[in-house]
Amino acid sequence: MSKRETIITTATTLFNQKSYTSIGVDRIIAEANVAKMTFYKYFSSKEALIEECLHRRNLEVQTSLFDKVNDIDDPLIKLKSIFNWYVDWINTDDFNGCLFKKATIEVMQLYPSIKYQINKYRDWIYKLVFSTFSELEVENKQILTGLFLNIVDGIIIDGTINKSKINSEKTWSYINKIINFEKVREYATI
């Protein structure tokens, strides 16, 4: 692994375990076992490093989610697979919250340039879910997409606080009821 990759991996791990605000450049340098000059050769600032960490995390999420849903033709099963991907991620041992949410809450005001990476992730996941609702042929795709993502965000927050409180099957059953209600309502107006 290159020194640049070591810095990114180390920083991402530390930001995930702790927080963006509690981890300074000196700690990242020490844990990555690189010289300060090496750090600044690759990153002009902590802000630039956070941007790169978020960029990498976005690519990891996209790759992992696409691997999970790419071969699924049934849009409802695809939507449930997206939902289950997040539940599975929350239930991993190293889950400590979402790096995008943490960045939004902790450092976006301090480092406004990171908003681009946060929005890139949010736009991507919105488009994925929206396209899946489009495949389901429901009328209120925007509303259902927003509702679905808000439910996922809630589960991520719950998972950060207390994973044992998450009842994914019950939550999915509610999502499914909303979709079915929307389909029935849609057919009733035809």
ZAGU-280987 format. One record per residue: x negated, z, y negated of N, C-alpha, C in turn; residue in one letter. Coordinates in steps of 0.05 Angstrom, whole numbers, plus 32768, in hexadecimal, padded with zeros to 4 digits. Atoms other than C-alpha are relative to their C-alpha. Example, Ala and Ser with C-alpha at 12.3 -4.5 7.8 and 13.67 -1.06 7.14 Angstrom:
ZAGU-280987
7FEE800080187F0A809C805A7FEE80007FE8a 80107FFF80187EEF808F8015800F800E7FEAs 
***
This chain:
ZAGU-280987
7FEF800080178000800080007FEE80007FE7m 8010800180197FE57FEE7FBB800480197FF0s 7FFE7FE980117FD980237F87801A7FFF7FEFk 7FE68003800F801480077F5E801780098011r 7FEB7FF97FED8041800D7F9B8000801E8005e 80027FE37FFB802880547FA8800B800F7FE9t 7FF57FF38018803980687F61801E7FFE8000i 7FE380048000807F804B7F66800D80118016i 7FF47FF17FEA808D806A7FAA7FFE801E7FFBt 80037FE48006807280AD7F95801380097FEAt 7FEE7FF98016809980AE7F54801D80008009a 7FE480027FF680DA80987F76800680188011t 7FFC7FE97FEF80D280CF7FAA8003801A7FEFt 7FFF7FE8801280C481047F74801A80007FEFl 7FE78001801180FE80EC7F47801880068012f 7FE97FFB7FEE812C80EE7F848001801E8008n 80017FE47FF7811581337F9B800680147FE9q 7FFE7FEE8016811481537F5680137FF47FEBk 7FF1800D8015812981307F167FED7FEF7FF0s 801280108011810F80FE7EE47FF380127FEBy 800B7FEF8016810681347EAF7FEB80148009t 80137FEC7FF680E081657EDB7FE67FF5800As 8018800D7FF580AD81337EF47FF27FF17FEAi 8010800E80158077811E7EC37FEC7FED800Cg 801480147FF7804380E77EC77FE9800E800Ev 80177FF37FF4800C81197ED880068008801Dd 7FF87FF97FE4803281317F1680017FE78012r 800080197FF1803E80E97F2C7FE47FF78007i 801C80087FFC7FF580D97F237FF280128016i 800C7FEE7FEC7FE081177F4B800B7FFB801Ca 7FF480047FE58011810B7F847FF97FE4800Be 8007801A7FF7800080C17F877FE37FFD8005a 801D80007FFC7FB780D27F877FF37FE87FF3n 800C8016800F7FA5809F7F527FF5800B7FE6v 800B7FF8801A7F7E80A37F1180157FFA7FEAa 7FEE800480177FA380A87ECF7FFD7FE37FF6k 8005801C80097F8380667EBB800E7FEC8012m 7FF280127FED7F9F80467EFA801E80007FFBt 7FE37FFE80077FE5805F7EE980067FEE7FE8f 7FFA800F80197FE180417EA37FF87FE38002y 8006801C7FFB7FC480017EBE801A7FF18009k 7FE8800C7FF680077FF47EE0801980077FF0y 7FE87FF8800E8038801A7EB57FF8800B7FE4f 80067FF8801B803680227E6A800B801B7FF9s 7FF37FE78006806280607E6C801080098018s 7FEE7FF67FEC808E808C7E96801A7FEF8001k 7FE88011800280C880627E7D7FFD7FE68010e 800580187FF180A980237E9980008005801Ea 80017FF97FE3809E80467EDC801D8005800Al 7FE47FFB7FF880E7805E7EDE800F7FE68003i 7FF4801B7FFE80FE80177ED07FF97FF3801Be 8009800D7FE780D57FFE7F0B800C800E8018e 7FF57FF17FEA80ED80367F39801E7FF98003c 7FE480077FFF813680257F2880037FE3800Al 8000801C7FF681287FDB7F327FFD7FFF801Eh 80067FFF7FE3810B7FE97F778017800C800Fr 7FEA7FF37FF3814480177F8980187FED8002r 7FEB8013800081767FE27F767FFC7FEB8016n 800680147FEB81537FAF7FA38004800C801Cl 7FFD7FF27FE581527FE27FDD801D80038007e 7FE47FFD7FFB819C7FF07FD5800D7FE58007v 7FF4801A7FFB81AE7FA77FD27FF87FF5801Bq 8009800A7FE681847F95800F800E800F8016t 7FF37FEF7FEC81A07FCF8037801E7FFA8003s 7FE380067FFF81E87FC2802480067FE4800Al 7FFC801B7FF681E37F77802F7FFC7FFF801Ef 800580007FE381C57F8480748018800B800Fd 7FE97FF37FF482027FAF808380197FEF8000k 7FE7800E800382387F80806A7FFF7FE28002v 8003801E8001821C7F39806C80107FF18015n 7FF3800E7FEA82397F2680B0801D80088004d 7FE47FF77FFC827D7F4680A680127FED7FF1i 7FED8014800B82B57F14809B8019800E7FF5d 7FE77FF2800882F07F4580957FFA80107FE7d 80077FF2801982F17F5D804C8006801E8001p 7FFA7FE37FFF83117FA0805D7FEA800F8010l 80177FF57FF182DB7FAE80917FE780007FEFi 80178001801282A77F98805E800280167FEBk 7FFC7FEA801482C47FC8802A7FFA801B800Dl 80057FE67FF282C38001805D7FE380038006k 801D7FFF7FFA827B7FEF806F7FF180087FE7s 800C7FF8801982687FF480258003801E7FFCi 7FF97FE38002828B803880227FEF80108013f 800F7FF17FEC8269804F80627FE27FFF7FFBn 801C800180078225803880497FF980177FEDw 80047FEA8012822B806980108002801B800Ey 7FFD7FE67FF2824480A1803D7FE880058012v 80187FFD7FEF820A8094806E7FE880087FEFd 80177FFA801281D8809580348002801D7FF7w 7FFD7FE4800A81F580D780197FF980148016i 80057FED7FE981EE80F6805F7FE37FFF800An 801C7FFF7FF881A480E680647FF3801A7FF6t 800D7FE780068174812080617FF380007FE4d 800D8001801A81518108802280127FF97FE9d 7FEE80068016819080FC7FF9800080177FECf 7FFF7FED8016818C811F7FB6800E7FF57FE8n 7FF1800D801681BC80F67F8D7FF77FE47FFDg 8005801C800581BB80B17F727FEC7FFD7FE9c 801580038015817D809C7F4A800C7FF37FE6l 7FF4800C801781A980727F1C801180147FF0f 7FF17FEB800E81D880AB7F0C7FEE80157FF3k 80147FED800C819E80DB7F027FF47FF57FE7k 800D800D8018817D80AA7ED280147FFF7FE9a 7FEC8001801581BE80A17EAC8003801B7FF2t 7FFB7FE5800A81C880EC7EA47FE7800B7FF3i 80187FF18009818081037E9B7FEF7FF27FEAe 8014800D8011815880CE7E7680087FE77FF2v 7FF98019800D817F80937E5E7FFF80027FE1m 80027FFD801D818380AF7E177FE380007FF7q 801C7FFE8006813880BC7E187FF27FE48004l 800B801A7FF9812780797E3880167FEA8002y 7FE980138000815D80467E247FFB7FE6800Fp 800580197FF2813A800C7E4680088001801Ds 7FF87FFE7FE3814D80277E8B801D7FF98004i 7FE480087FFE819580177E7B80037FE5800Dk 7FFF801B7FF481867FCF7E8F80018002801Fy 80017FFE7FE281747FE37ED7801A800E800Aq 7FE77FF27FF881B080137EDB80177FEC8000i 7FEA8014800281DF7FDC7EC47FFE7FEA8014n 800480157FEC81C07FAA7EF3800B8009801Bk 7FF57FF57FE781D07FD77F2E801E80027FFFy 7FE37FFD800282167FE77F15800E7FE58000r 7FF4801B800082257F9D7F0880007FF4801Cd 8002800B7FE5820C7F8A7F4D8014800C8013w 7FEE7FF47FED82347FBD7F73801D7FFA7FF8i 7FE58007800882727FAE7F4980077FE4800Ay 7FFB801C7FF6826C7F637F5A80047FFF801Ek 7FFD80007FE382637F727FA4801C800B8008l 7FE67FF47FF982A17F9F7FA780177FEE7FF6v 7FEC8012800B82C97F717F7980047FE78012f 7FFE80187FEF82BA7F347FA5800D8007801As 7FF37FF77FE782D07F5C7FE2801E80047FFCt 7FE37FFE800683127F6D7FC1800C7FE57FFBf 7FF7801C800483187F237FAE80067FF4801Cs 7FFB80097FE583127F137FF88019800C800Ce 7FE87FF37FF683497F458006801A7FF47FF3l 7FEB800D800E83747F1C7FD6801580147FF5e 7FEE7FED800E83907F577FAF80007FF77FE2v 7FFC8008801C83A97F4D7F687FEE800F7FEDe 800E7FEF801483887F877F437FE380068009n 801C7FFD7FF683407F7B7F597FEF80127FEEk 80117FF0801283217F997F1B8007801E8002q 7FF77FE47FFF834A7FD97F1F7FF7800C801Bi 80087FF67FE6833D7FE17F6A7FE280038003l 801D7FFE7FFF82F37FD37F627FF780197FF1t 80077FE8801082EE80087F2B8007801A800Fg 7FF77FE87FF28316803A7F547FEE80058019l 80117FFD7FE982EC802D7F937FE5800B7FF7f 801A7FF7800982AB80367F6C8000801C7FF5l 7FFD7FE5800982C480757F4B800280148018n 7FFF7FEF7FE882D580927F907FE48003800Ci 801B7FFF7FF6828F80807FA87FEF80127FEFv 800F7FEF8012827180A07F6A8007801D8004d 7FF87FE47FFB829980DF7F787FF4800B801Ag 800C7FF87FE7828080E17FBF7FE280057FFDi 801C7FFC8005823980D97FA77FFB801B7FF2i 80027FE6800E824381147F77800580178013i 7FF97FEC7FEC8264813D7FAE7FE880048013d 80167FFF7FED822A812C7FDD7FE8800E7FF4g 80177FF3800E81F881447FA98005801F7FFFt 7FF97FE48002821D81877FA48003800D801Ci 7FFA7FF47FE6823681937FEB800A7FEA8013n 7FF980167FEE8235815D8021801780078013k 7FEC7FF77FEC826181868050801D7FFE7FF5s 7FE58002800B829C817F8020800B7FE48001k 7FF7801C7FFF829F81338029800F7FFB801Ai 7FF180097FE982D5811B805780047FE27FFEn 8001801D800582C580D2805A80187FF1800Ds 7FE9800E7FF282FC80BE808C801980047FEFe 7FE87FFB8010833280DF80617FFE7FF07FE6k 8004800F8019831580C0802280057FE28005t 7FFC801C7FFA8313807B8043801E7FFB8005w 7FE480047FFB835B8084805A80107FFE7FE6s 7FF48003801A836F808E80117FFB7FE57FF3y 8007801B800B834A80507FFC80107FEB800Ei 7FF180147FF0836B80298034801E80017FF8n 7FE47FFE800983B08043801E80047FF37FE5k 7FFE800C801A83A3802D7FD780007FE18003i 8001801D7FFC83907FE77FEF801A7FF6800Ci 7FE780087FF483CD7FE3801C801780027FEDn 7FEB7FFD801583FA7FFC7FE47FFF7FE87FEDf 80048017801383DD7FC67FB680097FE6800De 7FF780187FF283E97F917FEB801E7FFF8003k 7FE27FFF7FFD84317FA77FF8800D7FFC7FE5v 7FF58004801B843E7FAB7FAD7FFE7FE37FF7r 8005801C800784217F667FA480147FEE800Ee 7FED80117FF1844D7F487FDB801C80057FF7y 7FE57FFA8009848A7F6B7FC080077FF17FE6a 7FFA800E801984837F477F7E80007FE18003t 8000801E7FFC847D7F017F9D801C7FF68003i 
***
